[in-house]
């Protein structure tokens, strides 16, 4: 069973996707990413220079998930779905899913 239509070439066009997401949601996503990175920097400060790229990415992924829970509202028209080491932001009104996968040993 397929939940979403297979995207066409036009749907995959960068400008079309940005238009579908919309400026307000892009600003919210920007805020989530900035807060997640800043939270990591605040927590780890000078230690971050000794951490691997994978560890840094893992912490930022976790922080992004927390920020989504904290900052998303009904008005954003984005649903947060968590599954294993992945979380997805579902934009129902434009039939789009943004997936954020956490690194694991296989990826």
N, C-alpha and C positions, 0 to 999 in steps of 0.2 A: 504494500500500500504506500503510495506516495503522497506526502502531505502538501507538497508545493509543486507547481509546474516547473518543468525544466526551463531554465532561462535561455532566451534567444541571444544572438550576438548583440543586438541593440540593448538588451537588458544588462549585458556585461560591460557595456561602454562606461568608462569611468565617470564621465559627466552625467550620464543618465542615472547611475547609482547615487551620486552625490545629490542630484536633484530629487531622487526618490526619498532619500534619508531626510533631507531638509536641513536648513540652516539651524533651526532651534535644536534639533536633535544632535547635529554635529557639534554645536557649542556644548551641549550636555556631555557628549562623549569626550570632548576635549577636556572638560572640567574633571571628569572621572579619571582620565589618564593622568592628568597633571597632579591631581590629589593622590593617586596611587603611587606615583613616582616620588612625590615630595614626602609622603608618609614613609616610604622605604628609606629615603635619605635621612629623615629625622630619626628613624629607629636604628640605622646602622652606621651613619656618619662615616668616620674614617675606616671602619671595618670593611666597607664595601670594596675597597681596593684589594682585599685578600680573598674575596669571594669569587667563585666561578661565574661565568656568564649564565649558566643554567640555574644556579642558585639565585642570582639576582632576578632573572626572568620569573622564576617560581614565586618569589616574594612579591614581585610587582603584580603577577597574575592574581595571587591571593588578595592583595590590597585592592585591585580593580574590582574583584567580586564583592568585597566589603563595601567599597564606594558605591557600587551599583545598588546594593541593598539600601544604603543610606540615602543616596541622592535621587534615585528614580521615583517619579510620582506618576499617578494615573494620567496627568496632562501630557506626559512625555510620549505616551502611546507606545511604550516599550515594555515587554514582559521579560523577566529574568527567569531562566530555566537552568537548573543545575543538574548535571549528570556526570558521575564519576569525576574525572579531572578536567571537565569541560563545563563552561557555562556559556549560555547563548542568550543573546538579546533578540527577541522576536518582535519585529515591526509588522504587526498584523495588517495594518491599513495599506501597506505597500508590498505585502507578500515577500518580505526579506528577512533573512536570519543572519545575524553576525555571530560567529562562533569564536570563542577564545579558549584554546586548548592549552592545557598545562603540559610542559615537557615531561616525558617519562623516558625510561631506558630504551624504549623502542623507537623514539622519534628524535 
